[in-house]
């Protein structure tokens, strides 16, 4: 399928090309090569090799094997003391692709369904332009991260000494946003994504014959009561205007019709926009599970695991990012309020827990060309926005890294 740019969009992106020095088609080809060869988690060897080889060719000092398979490419220009980090993610998802595109995944059950192929190509395009221009003064650290989808890669790189080995004064990242028009940015101060936690709740009773429930302690109605009660956590404990989510992803228990099971397990996904809200939600879940089980005469165990905190953009870095985006596309195309209903999570949060920075969203398009939501078998990154993303990083480096 050939995706035609609107006249307005073509003019906008054409205006950006000289500034970013982007050979658009070359980097679209790189993006599609990565798309056709998706890799999962930390197993991003081929993608990483492609990235590292290109960066070495352009004159970067390339360091591999950080946090297992992460890459940092460093370029120092002039005598400036400022240090900027920019991150892109490289991993795909365990999804069967259904796009029918000529560059669709060659590996059944793996797919770039979140646009990490595009994020990587964008940062590579910017890297080449910046290496050619060298019109900044300071140290540029380009971070190519594995395993974002499992929310493990950023933390692994940090624990492997990422910011000790490659100090940064601030760190930035970008993600595409389906449903947001091409040529638009979302730059949001404060919380951008939600925390992500999971909990396995095991309700233990005494099994028995389905015809004689009075001789058992049935965990099934207790589990049903817990599911119902959990719906009050957000509705009755979270301030209106704040954001939290409690979802029951699975219920497992029993194997046949006439046997009351010994136990039932619930799988919960829990998200919140603020650390304080995250703590309140966890406390109420624990109370509801424990006391509801007690009321039904059964026992409950909770395995509660905090995976990643919210992404929280810091004020000064967010203002700089907004300035850069306004210079590129005009203030009318820069949104500074979080979209309603957005409840995703992102392990870039770990980097922002270490350093100030900003996570910016880049419009992927609307409708047929870019509007399909991520993590969907029909999703594809919109190649129209690649030069705009590259221009964003080029302009940021030029603005941040000054004498």
C-alpha positions as CSV (number, residue, x, y, z in Angstrom):
1,X,0.0,0.0,0.0
2,X,1.4,3.4,-1.0
3,X,0.6,6.1,1.5
4,X,0.2,9.4,-0.2
5,X,1.0,12.6,1.8
6,X,-1.4,15.5,1.7
7,X,-0.2,18.6,-0.1
8,X,0.0,20.5,3.2
9,X,2.0,17.7,4.9
10,X,4.3,17.3,1.9
11,X,5.2,21.0,2.0
12,X,5.7,20.9,5.8
13,X,8.1,17.9,5.7
14,X,9.9,19.2,2.6
15,X,10.6,22.4,4.5
16,X,12.2,20.3,7.3
17,X,14.4,18.1,5.1
18,X,17.3,20.6,4.6
19,X,17.3,21.4,8.3
20,X,17.7,17.7,9.3
21,X,19.8,16.7,6.3
22,X,17.6,13.6,6.0
23,X,17.6,11.4,3.0
24,X,14.0,10.4,3.7
25,X,13.8,7.4,1.4
26,X,17.1,5.9,2.7
27,X,15.8,5.9,6.3
28,X,12.3,4.7,5.3
29,X,14.1,1.8,3.7
30,X,16.0,1.2,7.0
31,X,12.8,1.4,9.0
32,X,11.1,-1.1,6.7
33,X,14.1,-3.4,6.9
34,X,13.8,-3.4,10.7
35,X,10.1,-3.9,10.4
36,X,10.5,-7.0,8.3
37,X,12.9,-8.5,10.8
38,X,11.4,-7.9,14.2
39,X,13.1,-9.1,17.4
40,X,11.7,-9.4,20.9
41,X,12.8,-8.3,24.3
42,X,16.6,-8.3,24.8
43,X,17.1,-10.5,21.7
44,X,17.7,-7.6,19.4
45,X,21.0,-8.8,17.9
46,X,20.4,-8.1,14.2
47,X,18.7,-4.8,14.9
48,X,21.5,-3.7,17.2
49,X,24.2,-4.8,14.7
50,X,22.6,-2.7,12.0
51,X,22.3,0.3,14.3
52,X,25.9,0.0,15.6
53,X,27.4,-0.4,12.2
54,X,25.7,2.7,10.8
55,X,26.7,4.8,13.8
56,X,30.3,3.7,13.5
57,X,30.3,4.6,9.9
58,X,29.2,8.1,10.7
59,X,31.9,8.7,13.3
60,X,30.3,7.9,16.6
61,X,32.0,6.1,19.5
62,X,29.7,3.1,19.8
63,X,29.4,1.0,23.0
64,X,27.4,-2.2,22.9
65,X,26.2,-4.8,25.4
66,X,24.9,-2.2,27.9
67,X,22.0,-3.8,29.9
68,X,22.6,-7.0,27.9
69,X,21.9,-5.6,24.3
70,X,21.6,-1.9,24.7
71,X,23.8,0.5,22.6
72,X,25.1,4.0,23.4
73,X,26.6,6.1,20.6
74,X,28.6,9.1,21.7
75,X,29.6,12.2,19.7
76,X,31.6,15.0,21.3
77,X,31.9,18.3,19.5
78,X,33.7,21.4,20.7
79,X,34.6,22.1,24.3
80,X,31.1,22.5,25.7
81,X,30.3,20.8,29.0
82,X,26.6,20.1,28.5
83,X,25.6,16.5,27.9
84,X,22.4,15.4,26.2
85,X,20.8,11.9,26.1
86,X,18.2,10.8,23.5
87,X,16.6,7.4,23.7
88,X,15.0,5.1,21.0
89,X,13.6,1.6,21.6
90,X,14.3,-1.3,19.3
91,X,12.2,-4.3,20.3
92,X,9.0,-5.7,18.7
93,X,5.9,-7.6,20.1
94,X,4.8,-11.2,20.0
95,X,1.9,-10.5,17.6
96,X,1.0,-12.1,14.2
97,X,1.1,-9.2,11.7
98,X,-2.0,-8.7,9.5
99,X,-1.1,-5.6,7.5
100,X,-0.4,-7.4,4.2
101,X,2.4,-4.9,3.5
102,X,5.3,-5.8,1.2
103,X,7.7,-5.3,4.1
104,X,5.6,-7.2,6.6
105,X,7.3,-9.3,9.3
106,X,9.2,-12.3,7.9
107,X,8.9,-14.1,11.3
108,X,5.5,-15.5,12.2
109,X,4.3,-14.4,15.6
110,X,6.6,-11.3,15.8
111,X,5.7,-7.8,14.7
112,X,6.7,-4.2,15.1
113,X,3.2,-3.2,16.3
114,X,4.3,-0.2,18.4
115,X,6.5,1.7,16.1
116,X,9.9,1.0,17.6
117,X,11.2,0.5,14.1
118,X,10.2,4.0,13.4
119,X,11.7,5.4,16.6
120,X,15.0,3.7,15.8
121,X,15.0,5.0,12.2
122,X,14.2,8.5,13.4
123,X,17.1,8.6,15.8
124,X,19.4,7.1,13.2
125,X,18.4,9.8,10.7
126,X,19.1,12.5,13.3
127,X,22.4,10.9,14.2
128,X,23.6,11.0,10.6
129,X,22.5,14.7,10.2
130,X,24.2,15.7,13.4
131,X,27.4,13.9,12.6
132,X,27.5,15.6,9.3
133,X,26.6,19.1,10.5
134,X,28.4,19.1,13.9
135,X,26.7,22.4,14.7
136,X,26.5,21.9,18.4
137,X,28.9,22.2,21.3
138,X,28.9,19.4,23.9
139,X,28.4,15.7,24.2
140,X,25.6,13.8,22.5
141,X,24.6,10.4,23.9
142,X,22.3,8.4,21.7
143,X,20.7,5.5,23.6
144,X,19.2,2.5,21.7
145,X,17.3,0.4,24.2
146,X,16.1,-3.2,24.1
147,X,13.1,-4.7,25.8
148,X,10.8,-1.7,26.3
149,X,7.7,-3.8,25.8
150,X,8.4,-5.9,28.9
151,X,9.3,-2.7,30.8
152,X,12.8,-4.1,31.6
153,X,15.3,-2.6,29.2
154,X,15.7,0.9,30.6
155,X,16.2,-0.4,34.1
156,X,18.7,-3.0,32.9
157,X,20.8,-0.3,31.1
158,X,20.7,1.9,34.2
159,X,21.7,-0.9,36.5
160,X,24.6,-1.6,34.1
161,X,26.0,1.9,34.7
162,X,24.3,3.8,31.8
163,X,24.5,7.2,33.3
164,X,27.7,6.7,35.2
165,X,29.5,5.7,32.0
166,X,27.7,8.2,29.8
167,X,26.7,11.1,32.0
168,X,23.7,13.2,30.8
169,X,22.3,16.5,32.1
170,X,18.9,15.6,30.6
171,X,17.4,12.7,28.7
172,X,14.6,12.8,26.0
173,X,12.6,10.2,24.2
174,X,9.8,10.1,21.5
175,X,6.9,7.9,20.8
176,X,4.4,7.9,17.9
177,X,0.8,8.7,18.7
178,X,-1.9,7.1,16.4
179,X,-5.0,9.2,16.1
180,X,-3.0,12.5,16.4
181,X,-2.6,14.4,13.1
182,X,0.7,14.2,11.2
183,X,2.6,17.4,11.9
184,X,1.5,17.6,15.5
185,X,3.4,17.0,18.8
186,X,2.1,16.4,22.3
187,X,4.5,17.9,24.9
188,X,3.0,17.5,28.4
189,X,4.5,18.8,31.6
190,X,4.2,16.4,34.6
191,X,2.7,12.9,34.3
192,X,2.5,11.6,30.7
193,X,2.0,7.8,31.1
194,X,0.8,5.8,34.0
195,X,2.6,3.4,36.3
196,X,2.2,-0.3,35.6
197,X,1.8,-2.9,38.3
198,X,0.4,-6.5,38.3
199,X,-1.0,-8.6,41.1
200,X,-1.8,-12.3,41.3
201,X,-4.6,-12.8,43.9
202,X,-5.1,-16.5,45.0
203,X,-8.2,-17.2,47.0
204,X,-7.9,-20.5,48.8
205,X,-10.9,-22.4,50.2
206,X,-11.8,-26.1,50.7
207,X,-12.9,-28.0,47.6
208,X,-15.8,-30.4,47.5
209,X,-18.7,-31.9,45.6
210,X,-20.8,-29.5,43.7
211,X,-23.9,-31.1,45.1
212,X,-22.8,-30.5,48.7
213,X,-21.4,-27.0,48.8
214,X,-22.2,-26.7,52.5
215,X,-19.3,-29.1,53.2
216,X,-16.8,-26.9,51.4
217,X,-15.5,-23.4,51.7
218,X,-16.1,-22.2,48.1
219,X,-13.5,-19.7,46.7
220,X,-15.6,-18.9,43.6
221,X,-18.2,-16.6,45.2
222,X,-15.4,-15.0,47.2
223,X,-13.5,-14.3,43.9
224,X,-16.7,-12.9,42.3
225,X,-17.1,-10.6,45.3
226,X,-13.5,-9.4,45.1
227,X,-13.9,-8.7,41.3
228,X,-17.1,-6.6,42.0
229,X,-15.5,-4.8,45.0
230,X,-12.4,-3.9,43.0
231,X,-14.5,-1.7,40.8
232,X,-14.9,0.7,43.7
233,X,-11.2,1.3,44.1
234,X,-10.9,4.0,41.4
235,X,-14.5,5.2,41.6
236,X,-14.5,5.8,45.4
237,X,-10.8,6.4,46.3
238,X,-9.2,8.4,43.4
239,X,-9.9,12.1,43.2
240,X,-11.9,13.1,40.1
241,X,-9.5,14.4,37.5
242,X,-6.7,12.1,38.7
243,X,-6.2,8.9,36.7
244,X,-6.0,5.3,37.8
245,X,-7.0,1.9,36.3
246,X,-7.7,-1.4,38.0
247,X,-8.5,-4.2,35.5
248,X,-9.0,-8.0,36.1
249,X,-7.3,-9.6,33.2
250,X,-8.0,-13.3,34.0
251,X,-9.9,-15.5,36.4
252,X,-8.7,-19.1,36.7
253,X,-10.2,-21.9,38.8
254,X,-11.9,-25.3,38.6
255,X,-11.8,-27.9,35.8
256,X,-15.3,-29.4,35.7
257,X,-18.9,-28.7,36.4
258,X,-19.6,-30.6,39.6
259,X,-16.4,-29.9,41.6
260,X,-15.9,-26.9,43.8
261,X,-12.3,-25.9,43.3
262,X,-9.7,-25.5,46.1
263,X,-8.7,-22.1,44.8
264,X,-9.3,-19.4,42.3
265,X,-6.7,-17.0,40.9
266,X,-7.3,-13.5,39.7
267,X,-4.8,-11.5,37.5
268,X,-4.9,-7.8,38.0
269,X,-3.3,-4.9,36.0
270,X,-3.1,-1.7,38.0
271,X,-2.1,1.8,36.7
272,X,-1.9,5.3,38.2
273,X,-0.7,8.7,37.1
274,X,0.9,9.8,40.3
275,X,3.0,8.0,43.0
276,X,0.5,9.1,45.7
277,X,-2.4,7.6,43.8
278,X,-0.4,4.5,43.1
279,X,0.1,3.9,46.8
280,X,-3.6,4.5,47.6
281,X,-4.7,2.1,45.0
282,X,-2.4,-0.7,46.1
283,X,-3.5,-0.2,49.8
284,X,-7.2,-0.4,48.9
285,X,-6.7,-3.5,46.7
286,X,-4.9,-5.3,49.6
287,X,-7.6,-4.3,52.0
288,X,-10.5,-5.3,49.8
289,X,-9.0,-8.7,48.9
290,X,-8.1,-9.5,52.5
291,X,-11.4,-8.5,54.1
292,X,-13.6,-9.8,51.3
293,X,-11.9,-13.2,51.6
294,X,-12.3,-13.1,55.4
295,X,-16.0,-12.3,55.1
296,X,-16.5,-15.4,52.9
297,X,-14.5,-17.7,55.2
298,X,-11.6,-18.3,52.9
299,X,-8.0,-17.1,52.7
300,X,-6.3,-14.8,50.2
301,X,-2.7,-14.4,49.1
302,X,-1.5,-11.4,47.1
303,X,1.6,-11.3,44.9
304,X,1.8,-7.6,44.1
305,X,4.6,-6.5,41.8
306,X,5.4,-2.9,40.9
307,X,6.8,-2.9,37.4
308,X,7.4,0.7,36.3
309,X,6.5,4.2,37.7
310,X,4.7,6.9,35.7
311,X,6.6,8.9,33.1
312,X,6.8,12.4,34.6
313,X,8.2,15.2,32.4
314,X,10.2,17.9,34.2
315,X,9.2,21.5,33.7
316,X,12.3,23.1,32.2
317,X,13.0,20.3,29.8
318,X,9.4,20.2,28.8
319,X,9.4,23.9,28.0
320,X,12.5,23.5,25.9
321,X,10.9,20.6,24.0
322,X,7.8,22.6,23.4
323,X,9.9,25.5,22.1
324,X,11.7,23.2,19.7
325,X,8.4,21.7,18.4
326,X,6.9,25.1,18.0
327,X,9.8,26.2,15.9
328,X,9.3,23.2,13.6
329,X,5.5,23.1,13.2
330,X,4.1,26.2,14.8
331,X,2.4,26.6,18.2
332,X,-1.0,25.6,16.8
333,X,0.3,22.1,16.2
334,X,1.8,21.6,19.7
335,X,-0.6,20.2,22.3
336,X,0.3,20.7,25.9
337,X,-2.5,18.8,27.6
338,X,-2.7,15.0,28.0
339,X,-5.2,13.3,25.7
340,X,-8.2,11.9,27.5
341,X,-8.3,8.1,28.0
342,X,-4.6,7.6,27.5
343,X,-3.4,5.0,30.1
344,X,-0.3,3.4,28.6
345,X,3.0,2.8,30.4
346,X,6.6,3.2,29.3
347,X,9.9,2.2,31.0
348,X,11.5,5.5,30.0
349,X,10.1,6.3,33.4
350,X,13.2,4.7,35.0
351,X,15.4,7.2,33.1
352,X,13.3,10.1,34.1
353,X,13.5,8.9,37.7
354,X,17.3,9.3,37.4
355,X,17.5,12.5,35.3
356,X,15.3,15.5,34.3
357,X,13.9,15.2,30.8
358,X,10.9,15.0,28.5
359,X,8.9,12.2,26.7
360,X,7.3,13.7,23.6
361,X,4.5,12.2,21.5
362,X,4.6,12.6,17.7
363,X,1.4,12.4,15.7
364,X,1.2,9.2,13.6
365,X,-1.8,10.3,11.6
366,X,-5.6,9.8,11.6
367,X,-7.9,7.3,9.9
368,X,-6.5,4.8,7.5
369,X,-3.0,6.3,7.3
370,X,-1.7,6.2,10.8
371,X,-4.8,6.0,13.0
372,X,-4.6,2.2,13.8
373,X,-3.8,1.9,17.5
374,X,-0.5,0.3,18.6
375,X,-0.3,-3.3,19.7
376,X,-2.8,-4.1,16.9
377,X,-2.1,-6.7,14.1
378,X,-3.0,-4.0,11.6
379,X,-0.7,-1.2,12.9
380,X,2.1,0.3,10.9
381,X,4.4,3.3,11.7
382,X,3.6,6.2,9.4
383,X,6.7,6.9,7.3
384,X,5.4,10.4,6.6
385,X,6.5,11.5,10.1
386,X,10.1,10.1,10.0
387,X,11.7,13.4,8.8
388,X,9.7,15.4,11.3
389,X,10.9,13.2,14.2
390,X,14.5,13.5,12.9
391,X,14.3,17.3,12.6
392,X,13.0,17.4,16.2
393,X,16.1,15.6,17.5
394,X,18.4,17.7,15.4
395,X,16.9,20.9,16.5
396,X,16.9,19.8,20.2
397,X,20.6,19.0,20.0
398,X,21.4,22.3,18.4
399,X,19.4,24.1,21.1
400,X,20.4,22.2,24.1
401,X,24.1,21.7,23.4
402,X,25.4,25.3,23.2
403,X,28.6,26.9,24.5
